[in-house]
Amino acid sequence: MSRVGEFFGDPEFLKKLAYLDLVAKQIFTGVRRGERKSARRGAGTVFSDHRSYSHGDDLRYVDWNIYGRLGTLFVKEFEIEESANVLLLLDRSDSMAYGDPDKFSFAARVAAALGYIGLAHLDRVEVLPIPDGKPRIYAGKQQAPRMFNLLETVKTGGKTDLLDSVKQIISTTRRRGLAILISDLLDPRGWRPAVDLLLARRHRVFLVHIVAPSEENPDLAGAIRLIDREDGRKLDVRVDKRLLGIYQKSFKTFCRRVERYAMSKEIGHARLRTDLPFDEAILSLLRRGGVVR
């Protein structure tokens, strides 16, 4: 069982969000309009260019000042502004309940902070707890409390299936934007197909890899029984120095593969340990330049 609720009602947590919002305002300077502009041309609000008048063009968009100087008709073109879209994919599978603090509590706070900043600066945030969650859309900073309420009610449960979850969200929305996957990436089918699909649908992707300290360096010794949190499978093993070394090497290899994949696809990536102070974790994400650019 995750312990999310105790954080969203904590005045210190809200103070940290306010501070992070101030930092984000500096980072978002000059970004907001760049993210919001559509490539489509038409009668919008941001002037783009002039073009020669063609028969049938709306005379309201003729630039009469140019006509007065040159005697030639030119039409003003505008870029249509659209709300930027931030998609938060929050892994709530049973494996995220592991750790102290558990990975999901940490991940939910990360989602809350990024969602809050998104609402304050980019207008539209879509939150999807995976697996089996329903996408919820929030627009504008005034809806941040509703988003927090959702994150407070989400509980861990179910098996990790990132690909099916991504298929679900892309079937319900055609809006492209920044897709932030917050997960431990422990998917038996592999996490890369899900990210590949997001990229194929022309989303900008940022991976937030959540890790518990005891996953990196487990404090285990002797005869133990390992139980898979998601499917209940059991494995009896005797842990010694040699076996721990093999495990630690495998875990580091897994993390390096995530990093190399992110570099090869030119997508943002951060590995966050749950013992990292929350505000430091968010500042690290913002300053990497992958969450906003």
C-alpha positions in Angstrom: 0.0 0.0 0.0 1.5 3.3 -1.0 1.6 6.3 1.3 0.7 9.1 -1.1 -2.0 10.9 0.8 0.3 12.1 3.6 2.4 14.1 1.2 -0.3 16.1 -0.7 -1.8 17.5 2.6 1.6 18.4 3.9 2.2 22.2 3.9 5.9 21.7 3.4 5.1 19.8 0.2 3.0 22.6 -1.1 5.7 25.1 -0.2 8.2 23.1 -2.3 5.8 23.1 -5.2 5.5 26.9 -5.0 9.3 27.2 -5.0 9.7 24.8 -7.9 7.1 26.8 -9.8 9.2 29.9 -9.4 12.3 28.1 -10.7 10.2 26.7 -13.6 9.1 30.2 -14.6 12.7 31.1 -15.4 13.2 27.9 -17.3 9.9 28.3 -19.2 10.8 31.9 -20.3 10.7 31.9 -24.1 9.5 28.2 -24.1 5.8 28.6 -23.6 5.0 30.2 -27.0 7.5 27.9 -28.8 5.7 24.9 -27.4 2.3 26.2 -28.1 2.7 27.3 -31.8 1.1 25.0 -34.3 2.7 24.5 -37.7 -0.8 25.2 -39.2 -1.4 28.6 -40.7 -4.6 30.5 -40.6 -6.5 33.2 -38.7 -4.9 32.8 -35.3 -3.4 35.3 -32.9 0.4 35.2 -33.6 1.5 37.0 -36.8 3.7 34.8 -38.9 4.3 36.2 -42.4 2.9 37.9 -45.5 1.9 36.3 -48.8 0.6 37.6 -52.1 -3.2 38.1 -52.2 -5.1 35.4 -54.1 -8.7 35.7 -55.4 -11.1 34.7 -52.7 -8.9 35.6 -49.7 -10.6 37.3 -46.8 -10.2 41.1 -47.2 -10.0 41.5 -43.4 -6.5 40.1 -43.5 -5.2 42.4 -46.3 -2.3 44.6 -45.1 -3.5 48.0 -46.3 -0.4 49.7 -45.0 1.7 47.7 -47.5 -0.8 48.4 -50.2 -0.6 52.1 -49.5 3.2 52.0 -49.9 3.6 49.5 -52.7 0.3 49.4 -54.5 0.3 45.6 -54.1 -2.1 43.4 -52.1 -0.5 41.2 -49.4 -2.4 39.1 -46.9 -1.3 38.6 -43.3 -0.8 35.0 -42.1 -1.0 33.9 -38.5 0.1 30.8 -36.6 -2.7 29.2 -34.7 -1.9 28.8 -31.0 -2.9 25.6 -29.3 -2.5 24.5 -25.7 0.6 22.4 -25.2 -0.1 18.9 -24.1 1.8 17.1 -21.2 1.0 13.4 -20.9 2.0 11.9 -17.5 2.2 8.1 -17.6 2.4 7.0 -13.9 3.3 3.4 -13.3 1.1 2.0 -10.5 1.9 -1.7 -11.0 2.6 -3.9 -8.0 6.4 -3.7 -8.4 6.1 0.1 -7.6 5.0 -0.8 -4.1 8.5 -1.9 -3.2 10.9 0.0 -1.1 11.0 2.3 1.9 9.8 4.8 1.0 8.0 2.8 -1.7 8.7 3.7 -5.3 5.1 4.7 -6.1 4.8 7.3 -3.3 7.9 8.9 -4.7 6.7 8.6 -8.3 3.3 10.1 -7.5 5.0 13.2 -5.9 7.2 13.6 -9.0 4.0 13.3 -11.2 2.3 15.9 -9.0 5.2 18.4 -9.3 5.6 18.0 -13.0 1.8 18.2 -13.5 1.6 21.3 -11.4 4.3 23.0 -13.3 2.7 21.9 -16.6 -0.7 23.4 -15.6 1.0 26.6 -14.5 3.0 27.0 -17.7 1.7 24.8 -20.5 -2.1 24.7 -19.8 -3.0 21.1 -20.4 -2.0 18.0 -18.5 -3.3 14.5 -19.1 -2.7 12.0 -16.3 -2.9 8.2 -16.9 -2.1 5.8 -14.1 -1.0 2.5 -15.7 -2.0 -0.3 -15.9 -5.8 -0.1 -16.2 -6.2 3.6 -15.4 -8.5 6.1 -17.0 -6.9 9.2 -18.6 -7.9 12.4 -16.8 -7.4 15.8 -18.4 -6.7 19.0 -16.5 -6.4 22.5 -18.0 -5.1 25.5 -16.1 -3.4 25.9 -12.8 -6.8 26.2 -11.0 -7.3 22.5 -11.6 -4.2 21.4 -9.8 -6.2 20.4 -6.6 -8.3 18.1 -8.7 -5.2 16.5 -10.1 -3.8 16.1 -6.6 -7.0 14.5 -5.5 -6.7 11.9 -8.3 -3.1 11.1 -7.4 -4.1 10.7 -3.7 -6.6 8.0 -4.7 -4.4 5.9 -7.0 -3.3 2.7 -5.4 -0.7 0.2 -6.6 -1.9 -3.0 -8.2 -1.7 -5.0 -11.4 1.0 -6.3 -13.7 3.2 -4.0 -15.6 2.3 -3.8 -19.3 3.6 -0.5 -20.6 2.9 -1.3 -24.3 -0.8 -2.0 -23.8 -1.1 1.1 -21.6 0.5 3.3 -24.4 -1.8 1.7 -27.0 -4.7 2.6 -24.7 -3.8 6.3 -24.5 -3.0 6.8 -28.2 -6.3 5.2 -29.1 -8.1 7.9 -27.1 -6.2 11.0 -28.1 -4.5 12.3 -31.2 -2.9 15.2 -29.5 0.9 15.1 -29.6 3.1 16.6 -26.9 5.5 15.8 -24.1 5.0 12.2 -22.8 6.6 11.6 -19.4 6.9 8.0 -18.4 7.5 7.6 -14.6 8.2 4.0 -13.9 10.7 1.4 -12.6 10.6 0.0 -16.2 10.4 -3.5 -14.8 8.2 -4.9 -17.5 8.5 -8.6 -18.4 7.7 -7.8 -22.0 10.3 -5.0 -22.1 9.7 -1.2 -21.8 11.2 -0.2 -25.1 8.3 -1.1 -27.4 6.1 1.3 -25.4 8.6 4.2 -25.8 9.1 3.3 -29.5 5.3 3.6 -30.1 5.2 7.0 -28.4 8.1 8.2 -30.6 6.4 6.7 -33.7 3.3 8.8 -32.9 5.6 11.9 -32.7 5.5 12.5 -29.0 8.5 14.0 -27.3 9.4 11.5 -24.6 11.1 11.8 -21.2 11.9 8.7 -19.1 11.9 9.0 -15.3 13.4 5.8 -14.1 12.4 5.3 -10.4 14.8 3.1 -8.4 14.8 2.0 -4.7 18.2 2.0 -3.0 17.8 -1.6 -2.0 17.4 -2.5 -5.6 20.9 -1.2 -6.3 22.4 -2.7 -3.2 20.2 -5.3 -1.5 21.0 -6.2 2.1 20.5 -9.9 1.8 22.4 -12.9 3.1 21.8 -16.6 3.6 18.8 -18.8 2.6 15.8 -16.6 1.5 12.7 -16.9 -0.6 12.1 -14.4 -3.3 8.4 -13.7 -4.2 7.5 -11.8 -7.4 5.2 -9.0 -6.4 3.2 -9.1 -9.6 2.7 -12.8 -10.4 3.4 -14.4 -7.0 6.2 -16.7 -8.3 8.6 -18.0 -5.6 12.3 -18.7 -5.8 14.4 -20.2 -3.0 18.0 -19.0 -3.2 21.0 -18.9 -1.0 22.5 -15.4 -1.1 26.3 -15.0 -0.8 28.8 -12.5 -1.9 29.2 -14.0 -5.4 25.5 -14.0 -6.1 25.1 -10.4 -4.9 27.9 -9.4 -7.2 26.2 -11.1 -10.2 22.9 -9.3 -9.3 24.5 -5.9 -8.9 26.3 -6.3 -12.2 23.0 -7.2 -13.9 21.2 -4.2 -12.4 23.9 -1.8 -13.5 23.8 -3.3 -17.0 20.0 -2.8 -17.1 20.4 0.9 -16.1 23.1 1.5 -18.6 20.9 0.0 -21.3 18.2 2.5 -20.4 20.7 5.3 -20.6 22.1 4.2 -24.0 18.7 3.8 -25.5 17.7 7.3 -24.4 20.9 8.7 -25.9 20.4 6.8 -29.2 16.8 8.1 -29.5 17.8 11.6 -28.3 15.1 11.6 -25.6 15.3 12.9 -22.0 16.2 10.5 -19.2 16.8 10.6 -15.5 17.3 7.9 -12.9 15.9 8.9 -9.5 16.5 7.0 -6.3 13.7 7.3 -3.8 16.1 8.4 -1.1 16.8 11.6 -3.0 15.2 14.7 -1.5 12.0 15.4 -3.5 12.7 19.0 -4.4 16.3 18.1 -5.5 14.9 15.4 -7.8 12.5 17.8 -9.5 15.1 20.5 -9.9 17.4 18.0 -11.4 14.7 17.1 -14.0 14.0 20.7 -14.9 17.6 21.7 -15.2 18.4 18.7 -17.5 16.5 20.5 -20.2 14.6 17.4 -21.3 11.3 18.1 -19.5 11.2 21.6 -21.0 13.2 23.0 -23.8 
